[in-house]
Amino acid sequence: MQHKSHALVIGGSLTGLLMARILANHFDLVTIVERDVYPDQPMPRKVVPHSRFPHTLMLRGQQIFEQLFPGLRAELIGRGAIELDSMQDLIFFTSAGLAARAPSDLGDFFQ
């Protein structure tokens, strides 16, 4: 693949930031254009209406993030992120009703 010089990402959402990280492997320069100002501290942003709701990062997402940003999981935990067993600690409501809850060994993928 030919190495390109400049990529432009419109929007600095989580998706935009991930795209910029991936493009950084293929371009000399990656520019992110974002209309919002990022806060200095973690806090809900007015332009992201769902930012006040709890979010989880499922296993495959964690694995991908760790590949792109080695050490991210440890840094997030160090800054107060809560580790949980999603199969046991979360309630999933499906069209068939509540999903069964049971401990899993999904956390073992990071051991």
Disulfide bonds with the S-S distance in Angstrom:
none
